[in-house]
Amino acid sequence: MQYLLIDTHQRPLGTLKSDKTFAVGDTFESSAQSYTVIGLNWFNQRPQTQSLTVIPTRLVARAAN
């Protein structure tokens, strides 16, 4: 499923493709950032369009190759 990631000011942060069903309080990593889900947004007019309201929790350190 494709999720639209939005911040608390309703600004888009990007997208996430995941088979996981998210709940408030879940955390995940996308790119070099870790996020916590604080809201679930389901649109009745477009059931395939779902978004997660998230807050960044920490930068994820990646090893340089």
C-alpha positions as CSV (number, residue, x, y, z in Angstrom):
1,M,0.0,0.0,0.0
2,Q,1.2,3.5,-0.8
3,Y,0.9,6.1,2.1
4,L,1.3,9.8,1.8
5,L,3.3,11.1,4.8
6,I,2.2,14.5,6.1
7,D,3.5,16.6,9.0
8,T,1.3,18.2,11.8
9,H,0.8,21.3,9.6
10,Q,-0.7,19.1,6.8
11,R,2.4,19.5,4.6
12,P,3.5,16.5,2.5
13,L,6.8,14.9,3.5
14,G,6.8,12.2,0.9
15,T,5.4,8.7,0.3
16,L,6.0,5.3,1.9
17,K,5.3,2.0,0.2
18,S,4.6,-0.7,2.8
19,D,2.4,-3.8,3.3
20,K,2.2,-3.1,7.1
21,T,-1.0,-1.7,8.6
22,F,0.0,1.2,10.8
23,A,-1.4,2.4,14.1
24,V,-0.9,5.5,16.2
25,G,2.4,5.1,18.0
26,D,4.1,2.9,15.4
27,T,7.6,3.9,14.2
28,F,9.3,3.3,10.9
29,E,12.3,4.4,8.8
30,S,12.0,6.1,5.5
31,S,15.1,7.4,3.7
32,A,17.5,8.7,6.4
33,Q,14.7,9.6,8.9
34,S,12.8,7.8,11.5
35,Y,9.1,8.7,12.1
36,T,6.4,8.1,14.7
37,V,2.8,7.9,13.5
38,I,0.5,10.3,15.4
39,G,-2.5,10.2,13.1
40,L,-4.3,8.0,10.5
41,N,-6.1,9.7,7.7
42,W,-8.5,7.6,5.5
43,F,-10.4,9.3,2.7
44,N,-13.9,8.0,2.0
45,Q,-13.9,9.5,-1.5
46,R,-10.6,7.8,-2.4
47,P,-10.2,4.6,-0.4
48,Q,-6.8,3.9,-2.1
49,T,-5.5,7.3,-0.9
50,Q,-4.4,7.0,2.7
51,S,-2.1,9.2,4.6
52,L,-0.2,9.1,7.9
53,T,0.4,12.1,10.1
54,V,3.9,11.7,11.4
55,I,6.6,13.4,13.4
56,P,10.3,12.9,12.9
57,T,11.9,11.1,15.8
58,R,15.6,10.8,14.8
59,L,18.0,10.8,11.9
60,V,19.2,7.3,11.0
61,A,22.9,6.9,10.6
62,R,23.9,5.0,7.4
63,A,27.3,3.4,6.9
64,A,29.2,4.9,4.0
65,N,30.2,2.4,1.3
